[in-house]
Amino acid sequence: MKMEGVTAIGVIGNGMIGDSMTVLTTGHGYKTVSVVRDMAKAPAYKAKYDEYYKQMIGHGLLTEEQFQICEKYLTYTDNYAALADCEVIFECITENLDLKHDVYAKIEANCPNVKAICSVSSSYLPDKLGEKMTKYADRVVVTHPFNPAHMVPYFEICTGSKTAPGLAEWVKAFLETLDRKPAILKKPNPGFIGNYLQFALWAAALKLVEDGVCDPKDVDTCLNYSFCPRYTSIGIFDHFDNGGYKLNITTCDSVFPILPRWDGAPEIIREKAASPDAWGARSETKRGFYDWNGVDMAAYAERVNAPYWRFCQWDFPKE
C-alpha cells in the first residue's frame, strides 16, 4: 500500500544505489523522476534498471507484463524543475560534499512540495549535508541502505540537530511502504549501525590474518559455516539472551582484551591499496586477498544475492 500524500519520488544520481532505488520505487507503484547529469547516459541507466528487473523475472517474482507496468512509472531528466511535484527525494550522488551541497541548493530552488530529502550517504551526517541550506535543512535525513537497495531490505535512518520533529518516524513509515526494514538511530554514529558492526568484524578478521593465526579462506569458511547463517533468522541479542551470560562473561573476559584497537586502516590493508598487483576483484590485475582471475563474476553475483530474493515479494502495480 502506497503512503497517503506521496504522489511522486525523486532520485538524484544513478549508479549502483540510484538505479536500484528506481527499481524499488517503481516496483511499488510510485511515480519516479530520476535526475541525471548527462542525458546521454540515461540509456545505460535504463539498461541497468531493466537488468535488475530481468533478474527478478528470472526468479519468478513478477512477469514481463508486470515489469512493463513498473517501467511506465519511471522518467529520466536532467531538469531539476521536473522534481516540483516530488514529496520524497533520494539523493544518491557520489560522496563529494561540494556536489551534494550543489544538489541541495537546486532542490531548495525547484521542489516546493518536498517533505523529506533522504541521502543515501554512508559518510556524511545530516548536519554536514544541510549546513549550507537556507530553507530545507530541517527536511534532511540520512537513509543509508545496503547494496543493492531494492533487494537488501534494511535501511538505517539518521537525523541531525535541525531535523524536524517526527520526520524520522514519517520517513520510516514511508520506507515500510517500500517493504523495507528501517531502524532509527537515537543519535549519530560513524558507520551508523550496519557498517559499525560490519567493520568491527572486518577489523577482527584482518587481525587474525595479520597475526598469522589463519588464512583469509579460513576466516571465510568460519563465517560461512558457523555463526553467520544463524543471524539470517535470529539476532545477536536473541542468541546471547538465549545462551545466558555466565559463559558469556568468561568469553568476554578472554577475548575482549585482545580485540583489535586500530586508529585507522591497518597496514595489511594499506599495503594492498598501495600495490598495483593487489587492489581487489575489480582492479586491472583482479587480485586482492584472493586471485579473481577466471572467476565467473555472474555466478558470484548470484551467490551475493541468494539470501535476499525472499525479501522481494512485493505487491507490484497492476496498472
Buried (B, 14 or more C-beta within 10 A) or exposed (E): EBBEEBBBBBBBBBEEBBBBBBBBBBBBBBBBBBBBEEEEEBEEBBEBBBEBBEBBBEEEBBEEEBBEBBBEBBBBBEEBEBBBBBBBBBBBBEEEBEBBBEBBBBBBEBBEEBBBBBBBBBBBBBBBBBBBBEBBBBBBBBBBBBBBBBBBBBBBBBBBEBBBEEBBEBBBEBBBBBBBEBBBBEEBEEBBBBBEEEEEEBBBBBBBBEEEEEEBEEBBEBEEEEEEEEEEEEEEEEEEEEEEEEEEEEEEEEEEEEEBEEEEEBEEBEEBEEEEEBBBBEBEBBBBBBEBEEEEEEEEEBEEBEEBBEBBEBEBBEE
